[in-house]
């Protein structure tokens, strides 16, 4: 079986999240608000945009690596299924 994992690190600024990723997950796709600010000066007003970019990057990576034939489509429409 091809196992897929997503590791989410959460913590205070300066708590070592990026350091952990650098040490243990250097060959994986990394989504981080820190990467957003590598291209521009840090501005607290842009944190929401940085987190949105991080989320979009994670979502795109999930779409890229996930076998789409296994996706389950959920719909709010009623069905005629007895279960």
Biopython code that builds the backbone (N, CA, C, O; Angstrom):
import numpy as np
from Bio.PDB.StructureBuilder import StructureBuilder

atoms = [
    (1, "UNK", "N", (0.841, -1.178, 0.000)),
    (1, "UNK", "CA", (0.000, 0.000, 0.000)),
    (1, "UNK", "C", (0.884, 1.238, 0.000)),
    (1, "UNK", "O", (1.881, 1.296, 0.719)),
    (2, "UNK", "N", (0.524, 2.207, -0.790)),
    (2, "UNK", "CA", (1.245, 3.470, -0.853)),
    (2, "UNK", "C", (0.685, 4.401, 0.215)),
    (2, "UNK", "O", (-0.420, 4.923, 0.072)),
    (3, "UNK", "N", (1.438, 4.605, 1.274)),
    (3, "UNK", "CA", (0.966, 5.424, 2.386)),
    (3, "UNK", "C", (1.261, 6.894, 2.135)),
    (3, "UNK", "O", (2.356, 7.263, 1.711)),
    (4, "UNK", "N", (0.271, 7.715, 2.402)),
    (4, "UNK", "CA", (0.436, 9.159, 2.269)),
    (4, "UNK", "C", (0.195, 9.782, 3.627)),
    (4, "UNK", "O", (-0.711, 9.374, 4.354)),
    (5, "UNK", "N", (0.992, 10.758, 3.964)),
    (5, "UNK", "CA", (0.845, 11.424, 5.245)),
    (5, "UNK", "C", (0.953, 12.929, 5.061)),
    (5, "UNK", "O", (1.658, 13.422, 4.180)),
    (6, "UNK", "N", (0.243, 13.634, 5.909)),
    (6, "UNK", "CA", (0.398, 15.073, 6.000)),
    (6, "UNK", "C", (0.711, 15.358, 7.459)),
    (6, "UNK", "O", (-0.019, 14.937, 8.356)),
    (7, "UNK", "N", (1.779, 16.061, 7.683)),
    (7, "UNK", "CA", (2.163, 16.441, 9.034)),
    (7, "UNK", "C", (1.929, 17.929, 9.183)),
    (7, "UNK", "O", (2.470, 18.726, 8.416)),
    (8, "UNK", "N", (1.127, 18.310, 10.163)),
    (8, "UNK", "CA", (0.851, 19.721, 10.432)),
    (8, "UNK", "C", (1.535, 20.107, 11.737)),
    (8, "UNK", "O", (1.281, 19.516, 12.786)),
    (9, "UNK", "N", (2.393, 21.091, 11.658)),
    (9, "UNK", "CA", (3.069, 21.595, 12.850)),
    (9, "UNK", "C", (2.439, 22.920, 13.241)),
    (9, "UNK", "O", (2.186, 23.780, 12.397)),
    (10, "UNK", "N", (2.194, 23.068, 14.517)),
    (10, "UNK", "CA", (1.566, 24.286, 15.013)),
    (10, "UNK", "C", (2.301, 24.698, 16.286)),
    (10, "UNK", "O", (2.578, 23.872, 17.156)),
    (11, "UNK", "N", (2.603, 25.956, 16.374)),
    (11, "UNK", "CA", (3.283, 26.420, 17.574)),
    (11, "UNK", "C", (3.547, 27.905, 17.513)),
    (11, "UNK", "O", (3.325, 28.562, 16.496)),
    (12, "UNK", "N", (4.025, 28.410, 18.621)),
    (12, "UNK", "CA", (4.343, 29.829, 18.719)),
    (12, "UNK", "C", (5.497, 30.190, 17.793)),
    (12, "UNK", "O", (6.315, 29.330, 17.468)),
    (13, "UNK", "N", (5.577, 31.445, 17.363)),
    (13, "UNK", "CA", (6.724, 31.875, 16.561)),
    (13, "UNK", "C", (8.021, 31.604, 17.318)),
    (13, "UNK", "O", (8.139, 31.885, 18.511)),
    (14, "UNK", "N", (8.973, 31.058, 16.601)),
    (14, "UNK", "CA", (10.277, 30.783, 17.207)),
    (14, "UNK", "C", (10.340, 29.488, 18.001)),
    (14, "UNK", "O", (11.337, 29.221, 18.672)),
    (15, "UNK", "N", (9.278, 28.674, 17.931)),
    (15, "UNK", "CA", (9.259, 27.444, 18.726)),
    (15, "UNK", "C", (9.970, 26.274, 18.060)),
    (15, "UNK", "O", (10.106, 25.213, 18.670)),
    (16, "UNK", "N", (10.431, 26.445, 16.810)),
    (16, "UNK", "CA", (11.220, 25.404, 16.158)),
    (16, "UNK", "C", (10.515, 24.614, 15.078)),
    (16, "UNK", "O", (11.013, 23.562, 14.677)),
    (17, "UNK", "N", (9.380, 25.077, 14.591)),
    (17, "UNK", "CA", (8.655, 24.348, 13.547)),
    (17, "UNK", "C", (9.483, 24.236, 12.269)),
    (17, "UNK", "O", (9.651, 23.143, 11.729)),
    (18, "UNK", "N", (9.995, 25.357, 11.790)),
    (18, "UNK", "CA", (10.796, 25.337, 10.561)),
    (18, "UNK", "C", (12.079, 24.539, 10.756)),
    (18, "UNK", "O", (12.527, 23.850, 9.840)),
    (19, "UNK", "N", (12.658, 24.626, 11.913)),
    (19, "UNK", "CA", (13.874, 23.857, 12.199)),
    (19, "UNK", "C", (13.580, 22.360, 12.158)),
    (19, "UNK", "O", (14.376, 21.587, 11.625)),
    (20, "UNK", "N", (12.450, 21.949, 12.715)),
    (20, "UNK", "CA", (12.074, 20.538, 12.694)),
    (20, "UNK", "C", (11.908, 20.060, 11.252)),
    (20, "UNK", "O", (12.387, 18.988, 10.883)),
    (21, "UNK", "N", (11.224, 20.870, 10.442)),
    (21, "UNK", "CA", (11.010, 20.500, 9.035)),
    (21, "UNK", "C", (12.350, 20.365, 8.323)),
    (21, "UNK", "O", (12.568, 19.405, 7.585)),
    (22, "UNK", "N", (13.236, 21.313, 8.538)),
    (22, "UNK", "CA", (14.556, 21.273, 7.899)),
    (22, "UNK", "C", (15.318, 20.011, 8.314)),
    (22, "UNK", "O", (16.036, 19.415, 7.511)),
    (23, "UNK", "N", (15.158, 19.627, 9.537)),
    (23, "UNK", "CA", (15.909, 18.482, 10.061)),
    (23, "UNK", "C", (15.333, 17.137, 9.628)),
    (23, "UNK", "O", (16.087, 16.217, 9.314)),
    (24, "UNK", "N", (13.994, 17.010, 9.605)),
    (24, "UNK", "CA", (13.376, 15.701, 9.395)),
    (24, "UNK", "C", (12.626, 15.529, 8.083)),
    (24, "UNK", "O", (12.461, 14.395, 7.632)),
    (25, "UNK", "N", (12.179, 16.567, 7.472)),
    (25, "UNK", "CA", (11.322, 16.435, 6.290)),
    (25, "UNK", "C", (11.881, 17.192, 5.091)),
    (25, "UNK", "O", (11.117, 17.763, 4.313)),
    (26, "UNK", "N", (13.178, 17.205, 4.934)),
    (26, "UNK", "CA", (13.800, 18.036, 3.896)),
    (26, "UNK", "C", (13.479, 17.616, 2.476)),
    (26, "UNK", "O", (13.685, 18.402, 1.551)),
    (27, "UNK", "N", (12.986, 16.412, 2.270)),
    (27, "UNK", "CA", (12.687, 15.961, 0.906)),
    (27, "UNK", "C", (11.202, 16.057, 0.575)),
    (27, "UNK", "O", (10.778, 15.600, -0.486)),
    (28, "UNK", "N", (10.420, 16.636, 1.453)),
    (28, "UNK", "CA", (8.982, 16.705, 1.261)),
    (28, "UNK", "C", (8.562, 18.104, 0.828)),
    (28, "UNK", "O", (9.330, 19.063, 0.906)),
    (29, "UNK", "N", (7.330, 18.185, 0.375)),
    (29, "UNK", "CA", (6.741, 19.480, 0.045)),
    (29, "UNK", "C", (6.448, 20.202, 1.359)),
    (29, "UNK", "O", (5.819, 19.633, 2.251)),
    (30, "UNK", "N", (6.891, 21.426, 1.482)),
    (30, "UNK", "CA", (6.691, 22.192, 2.713)),
    (30, "UNK", "C", (5.836, 23.415, 2.405)),
    (30, "UNK", "O", (6.101, 24.157, 1.459)),
    (31, "UNK", "N", (4.817, 23.607, 3.213)),
    (31, "UNK", "CA", (3.953, 24.784, 3.129)),
    (31, "UNK", "C", (4.169, 25.556, 4.418)),
    (31, "UNK", "O", (3.933, 25.034, 5.507)),
    (32, "UNK", "N", (4.611, 26.782, 4.297)),
    (32, "UNK", "CA", (4.914, 27.555, 5.495)),
    (32, "UNK", "C", (4.705, 29.034, 5.229)),
    (32, "UNK", "O", (5.021, 29.537, 4.151)),
    (33, "UNK", "N", (4.169, 29.722, 6.225)),
    (33, "UNK", "CA", (4.035, 31.176, 6.112)),
    (33, "UNK", "C", (5.420, 31.815, 6.020)),
    (33, "UNK", "O", (5.576, 32.880, 5.423)),
    (34, "UNK", "N", (6.421, 31.167, 6.610)),
    (34, "UNK", "CA", (7.789, 31.688, 6.511)),
    (34, "UNK", "C", (8.236, 31.804, 5.053)),
    (34, "UNK", "O", (8.920, 32.759, 4.685)),
    (35, "UNK", "N", (7.851, 30.837, 4.229)),
    (35, "UNK", "CA", (8.235, 30.868, 2.816)),
    (35, "UNK", "C", (7.613, 32.072, 2.105)),
    (35, "UNK", "O", (8.222, 32.648, 1.204)),
    (36, "UNK", "N", (6.412, 32.445, 2.508)),
    (36, "UNK", "CA", (5.729, 33.610, 1.942)),
    (36, "UNK", "C", (6.567, 34.863, 2.168)),
    (36, "UNK", "O", (6.692, 35.704, 1.278)),
    (37, "UNK", "N", (7.136, 34.983, 3.357)),
    (37, "UNK", "CA", (7.887, 36.185, 3.704)),
    (37, "UNK", "C", (9.342, 36.143, 3.247)),
    (37, "UNK", "O", (10.067, 37.118, 3.442)),
    (38, "UNK", "N", (9.781, 35.057, 2.652)),
    (38, "UNK", "CA", (11.120, 35.033, 2.064)),
    (38, "UNK", "C", (11.186, 35.953, 0.844)),
    (38, "UNK", "O", (12.257, 36.441, 0.486)),
    (39, "UNK", "N", (10.040, 36.185, 0.213)),
    (39, "UNK", "CA", (9.987, 36.989, -1.007)),
    (39, "UNK", "C", (9.699, 38.463, -0.735)),
    (39, "UNK", "O", (9.748, 39.279, -1.655)),
    (40, "UNK", "N", (9.397, 38.813, 0.519)),
    (40, "UNK", "CA", (9.050, 40.197, 0.867)),
    (40, "UNK", "C", (9.391, 40.444, 2.328)),
    (40, "UNK", "O", (9.645, 39.507, 3.084)),
    (41, "UNK", "N", (9.393, 41.678, 2.708)),
    (41, "UNK", "CA", (9.635, 42.017, 4.108)),
    (41, "UNK", "C", (8.450, 41.573, 4.955)),
    (41, "UNK", "O", (7.304, 41.607, 4.507)),
    (42, "UNK", "N", (8.740, 41.159, 6.181)),
    (42, "UNK", "CA", (7.676, 40.738, 7.087)),
    (42, "UNK", "C", (6.777, 41.926, 7.419)),
    (42, "UNK", "O", (7.246, 43.010, 7.767)),
    (43, "UNK", "N", (5.487, 41.693, 7.303)),
    (43, "UNK", "CA", (4.489, 42.695, 7.649)),
    (43, "UNK", "C", (3.337, 41.947, 8.317)),
    (43, "UNK", "O", (2.675, 41.135, 7.672)),
    (44, "UNK", "N", (3.086, 42.213, 9.609)),
    (44, "UNK", "CA", (2.007, 41.507, 10.305)),
    (44, "UNK", "C", (0.660, 41.630, 9.609)),
    (44, "UNK", "O", (-0.188, 40.749, 9.751)),
    (45, "UNK", "N", (0.450, 42.702, 8.864)),
    (45, "UNK", "CA", (-0.816, 42.882, 8.151)),
    (45, "UNK", "C", (-0.996, 41.841, 7.046)),
    (45, "UNK", "O", (-2.113, 41.627, 6.574)),
    (46, "UNK", "N", (0.097, 41.194, 6.630)),
    (46, "UNK", "CA", (0.035, 40.204, 5.553)),
    (46, "UNK", "C", (-0.049, 38.769, 6.072)),
    (46, "UNK", "O", (-0.015, 37.834, 5.272)),
    (47, "UNK", "N", (-0.157, 38.570, 7.378)),
    (47, "UNK", "CA", (-0.199, 37.215, 7.927)),
    (47, "UNK", "C", (-1.381, 36.411, 7.392)),
    (47, "UNK", "O", (-1.239, 35.225, 7.096)),
    (48, "UNK", "N", (-2.527, 37.037, 7.267)),
    (48, "UNK", "CA", (-3.693, 36.337, 6.713)),
    (48, "UNK", "C", (-3.437, 35.867, 5.298)),
    (48, "UNK", "O", (-3.781, 34.742, 4.937)),
    (49, "UNK", "N", (-2.836, 36.726, 4.501)),
    (49, "UNK", "CA", (-2.493, 36.357, 3.120)),
    (49, "UNK", "C", (-1.454, 35.240, 3.097)),
    (49, "UNK", "O", (-1.528, 34.335, 2.267)),
    (50, "UNK", "N", (-0.487, 35.307, 4.011)),
    (50, "UNK", "CA", (0.551, 34.276, 4.095)),
    (50, "UNK", "C", (-0.065, 32.924, 4.451)),
    (50, "UNK", "O", (0.289, 31.902, 3.863)),
    (51, "UNK", "N", (-0.976, 32.921, 5.405)),
    (51, "UNK", "CA", (-1.616, 31.664, 5.801)),
    (51, "UNK", "C", (-2.519, 31.125, 4.702)),
    (51, "UNK", "O", (-2.609, 29.912, 4.518)),
    (52, "UNK", "N", (-3.190, 32.009, 3.970)),
    (52, "UNK", "CA", (-4.018, 31.569, 2.840)),
    (52, "UNK", "C", (-3.156, 30.952, 1.745)),
    (52, "UNK", "O", (-3.530, 29.936, 1.158)),
    (53, "UNK", "N", (-2.011, 31.554, 1.469)),
    (53, "UNK", "CA", (-1.093, 31.012, 0.465)),
    (53, "UNK", "C", (-0.582, 29.643, 0.900)),
    (53, "UNK", "O", (-0.441, 28.734, 0.082)),
    (54, "UNK", "N", (-0.310, 29.509, 2.172)),
    (54, "UNK", "CA", (0.157, 28.234, 2.717)),
    (54, "UNK", "C", (-0.927, 27.169, 2.556)),
    (54, "UNK", "O", (-0.638, 26.048, 2.137)),
    (55, "UNK", "N", (-2.149, 27.507, 2.880)),
    (55, "UNK", "CA", (-3.268, 26.568, 2.741)),
    (55, "UNK", "C", (-3.452, 26.148, 1.291)),
    (55, "UNK", "O", (-3.617, 24.963, 1.001)),
    (56, "UNK", "N", (-3.424, 27.123, 0.370)),
    (56, "UNK", "CA", (-3.575, 26.798, -1.059)),
    (56, "UNK", "C", (-2.461, 25.877, -1.534)),
    (56, "UNK", "O", (-2.703, 24.947, -2.305)),
    (57, "UNK", "N", (-1.251, 26.134, -1.077)),
    (57, "UNK", "CA", (-0.119, 25.293, -1.457)),
    (57, "UNK", "C", (-0.306, 23.861, -0.955)),
    (57, "UNK", "O", (-0.035, 22.906, -1.683)),
    (58, "UNK", "N", (-0.767, 23.714, 0.279)),
    (58, "UNK", "CA", (-1.011, 22.382, 0.834)),
    (58, "UNK", "C", (-2.112, 21.665, 0.069)),
    (58, "UNK", "O", (-1.997, 20.475, -0.224)),
    (59, "UNK", "N", (-3.173, 22.385, -0.251)),
    (59, "UNK", "CA", (-4.282, 21.794, -0.991)),
    (59, "UNK", "C", (-3.844, 21.346, -2.378)),
    (59, "UNK", "O", (-4.198, 20.251, -2.814)),
    (60, "UNK", "N", (-3.085, 22.172, -3.068)),
    (60, "UNK", "CA", (-2.595, 21.802, -4.395)),
    (60, "UNK", "C", (-1.676, 20.583, -4.332)),
    (60, "UNK", "O", (-1.731, 19.721, -5.209)),
    (61, "UNK", "N", (-0.847, 20.507, -3.317)),
    (61, "UNK", "CA", (0.034, 19.341, -3.170)),
    (61, "UNK", "C", (-0.785, 18.088, -2.906)),
    (61, "UNK", "O", (-0.477, 17.024, -3.444)),
    (62, "UNK", "N", (-1.821, 18.197, -2.089)),
    (62, "UNK", "CA", (-2.693, 17.042, -1.838)),
    (62, "UNK", "C", (-3.355, 16.583, -3.128)),
    (62, "UNK", "O", (-3.415, 15.386, -3.407)),
    (63, "UNK", "N", (-3.845, 17.522, -3.908)),
    (63, "UNK", "CA", (-4.467, 17.179, -5.189)),
    (63, "UNK", "C", (-3.464, 16.505, -6.115)),
    (63, "UNK", "O", (-3.803, 15.569, -6.839)),
    (64, "UNK", "N", (-2.225, 16.991, -6.083)),
    (64, "UNK", "CA", (-1.197, 16.468, -6.990)),
    (64, "UNK", "C", (-0.845, 15.019, -6.663)),
    (64, "UNK", "O", (-0.674, 14.213, -7.577)),
    (65, "UNK", "N", (-0.736, 14.675, -5.400)),
    (65, "UNK", "CA", (-0.241, 13.349, -5.044)),
    (65, "UNK", "C", (-1.340, 12.328, -4.785)),
    (65, "UNK", "O", (-1.073, 11.126, -4.755)),
    (66, "UNK", "N", (-2.563, 12.790, -4.599)),
    (66, "UNK", "CA", (-3.618, 11.852, -4.237)),
    (66, "UNK", "C", (-4.205, 11.184, -5.467)),
    (66, "UNK", "O", (-4.434, 11.838, -6.485)),
    (67, "UNK", "N", (-4.442, 9.911, -5.380)),
    (67, "UNK", "CA", (-5.053, 9.156, -6.468)),
    (67, "UNK", "C", (-6.511, 9.583, -6.569)),
    (67, "UNK", "O", (-7.324, 9.226, -5.717)),
    (68, "UNK", "N", (-6.842, 10.334, -7.591)),
    (68, "UNK", "CA", (-8.183, 10.911, -7.697)),
    (68, "UNK", "C", (-9.284, 9.866, -7.850)),
    (68, "UNK", "O", (-10.456, 10.172, -7.634)),
    (69, "UNK", "N", (-8.927, 8.652, -8.215)),
    (69, "UNK", "CA", (-9.966, 7.629, -8.345)),
    (69, "UNK", "C", (-10.504, 7.231, -6.974)),
    (69, "UNK", "O", (-11.539, 6.569, -6.888)),
    (70, "UNK", "N", (-9.828, 7.617, -5.919)),
    (70, "UNK", "CA", (-10.279, 7.251, -4.579)),
    (70, "UNK", "C", (-11.067, 8.370, -3.907)),
    (70, "UNK", "O", (-11.537, 8.199, -2.782)),
    (71, "UNK", "N", (-11.220, 9.503, -4.571)),
    (71, "UNK", "CA", (-11.996, 10.599, -3.974)),
    (71, "UNK", "C", (-13.450, 10.184, -3.849)),
    (71, "UNK", "O", (-13.983, 9.502, -4.725)),
    (72, "UNK", "N", (-14.077, 10.582, -2.792)),
    (72, "UNK", "CA", (-15.499, 10.322, -2.589)),
    (72, "UNK", "C", (-16.228, 11.641, -2.778)),
    (72, "UNK", "O", (-15.921, 12.635, -2.120)),
    (73, "UNK", "N", (-17.183, 11.640, -3.672)),
    (73, "UNK", "CA", (-17.941, 12.860, -3.929)),
    (73, "UNK", "C", (-19.107, 12.922, -2.949)),
    (73, "UNK", "O", (-19.932, 12.010, -2.887)),
    (74, "UNK", "N", (-19.161, 13.996, -2.194)),
    (74, "UNK", "CA", (-20.262, 14.179, -1.256)),
    (74, "UNK", "C", (-21.210, 15.228, -1.822)),
    (74, "UNK", "O", (-20.787, 16.275, -2.313)),
    (75, "UNK", "N", (-22.469, 14.932, -1.745)),
    (75, "UNK", "CA", (-23.469, 15.836, -2.281)),
    (75, "UNK", "C", (-24.569, 16.043, -1.253)),
    (75, "UNK", "O", (-24.883, 15.141, -0.477)),
    (76, "UNK", "N", (-25.148, 17.227, -1.251)),
    (76, "UNK", "CA", (-26.266, 17.502, -0.349)),
    (76, "UNK", "C", (-27.597, 17.085, -0.959)),
    (76, "UNK", "O", (-28.632, 17.106, -0.292)),
    (77, "UNK", "N", (-27.561, 16.714, -2.208)),
    (77, "UNK", "CA", (-28.811, 16.305, -2.851)),
    (77, "UNK", "C", (-29.288, 14.980, -2.265)),
    (77, "UNK", "O", (-28.476, 14.085, -2.033)),
    (78, "UNK", "N", (-30.566, 14.843, -2.025)),
    (78, "UNK", "CA", (-31.070, 13.559, -1.517)),
    (78, "UNK", "C", (-30.905, 12.477, -2.571)),
    (78, "UNK", "O", (-30.981, 12.742, -3.770)),
    (79, "UNK", "N", (-30.680, 11.271, -2.115)),
    (79, "UNK", "CA", (-30.540, 10.142, -3.036)),
    (79, "UNK", "C", (-31.665, 9.148, -2.754)),
    (79, "UNK", "O", (-32.383, 9.268, -1.761)),
    (80, "UNK", "N", (-31.803, 8.190, -3.620)),
    (80, "UNK", "CA", (-32.841, 7.167, -3.444)),
    (80, "UNK", "C", (-32.270, 5.917, -2.802)),
    (80, "UNK", "O", (-32.958, 4.902, -2.694)),
    (81, "UNK", "N", (-31.037, 5.985, -2.383)),
    (81, "UNK", "CA", (-30.413, 4.822, -1.772)),
    (81, "UNK", "C", (-31.086, 4.499, -0.433)),
    (81, "UNK", "O", (-31.363, 5.407, 0.351)),
    (82, "UNK", "N", (-31.349, 3.224, -0.168)),
    (82, "UNK", "CA", (-32.003, 2.864, 1.094)),
    (82, "UNK", "C", (-31.088, 3.058, 2.302)),
    (82, "UNK", "O", (-31.576, 3.040, 3.432)),
    (83, "UNK", "N", (-29.821, 3.236, 2.113)),
    (83, "UNK", "CA", (-28.914, 3.449, 3.239)),
    (83, "UNK", "C", (-28.502, 4.879, 3.251)),
    (83, "UNK", "O", (-27.732, 5.292, 4.118)),
]
sb = StructureBuilder()
sb.init_structure("model")
sb.init_model(0)
sb.init_chain("A")
sb.init_seg("    ")
for serial, (resi, resn, name, xyz) in enumerate(atoms, 1):
    if name == "N":
        sb.init_residue(resn, " ", resi, " ")
    sb.init_atom(name, np.array(xyz, "f"), 0.0, 1.0, " ", f" {name:<3s}", serial, name[0])
structure = sb.get_structure()
